[in-house]
Amino acid sequence: MVEAYVLIQTEVGKAKQVVEEVRLIDGVSQADDVTGPYDIVVRAGAEDVDGLGRLVVARIQSIAGITRTLTCPVINL
């Protein structure tokens, strides 16, 4: 299992709508509105790196109102 935090920037006034849609995606375990340079922080997981990439690019980034994402894979030291 590969997990990552996905940091999301949205258009002004769109964070509430975006976070509600992101929470419905299979593979997303948590999505929260935050303050700072990003508007939403998501915890997501998939079977492998390719699956995680598909989740972010095909499912998360396709939501209207998202302007930018930054994917931060979780590592185990």
N, C-alpha and C positions, 0 to 999 in steps of 0.2 A: 504494500500500500504506500502510495506517495501522497503526502499532504503538503499544503501550502497556504500561506496567507495571501489573499488577493486584495490589494489596496485599490480603491476605486474613487475617481473624481467624477462628479456629475455636473450637468448644467445647473445653473442657479435655480433653486426651487424644485429640483427633481429627485433629491435624495430619498425622500419618503417613498415615492413611487418605485424607484429603482430597488431599494432594499426589500420592499415587499415582494417584488418579482424575483429577486435573487434567492430569497428564502425558499421559493417553490422548486428550485432546481435540484434534481437528484445529484448527490455528491457534495452539496453544500451542507455543512453541519452547523454553521453559525454565521450570522450576518448582522452587524451592528452599525448604527450611525455613530460617527465620531466627529470631533472637531480637529482642526489643523489643516495641513495641506491636502489631506484626503477626506472624503465625505463618508465613506463606508469601508469597513474592514470585514473581509469574508474569510472563513476557514473552510477549505474544501479539500476533497481527497478523491483519488482514482486508483485503479489497479497499477498503473505504470505512468511514466512521464508522458508518453504519447496520449494516454487517456486524460491526463491532467491538462495537457495542451488543448485537446479538443474541447474539454469542459470550459476552459477560459475563453478560447477564441470563438467557438461555435455557439456556446450557450450564454455565457456571461456578457461578452463584448457585444453581442447582438441586441442587447436590451436598449431600447430608446432612452436617451438621456445620459448615457455614459460617454464621457469624453476621453478618459484615459484609465488604463489599469497598470498595475505593477504587481507581478507575481513573485512571491518570496517563498521558495520551497523550504520546508522544514527539514533540518538535518539532525542526525543522531550522533553526537560526539562520544 
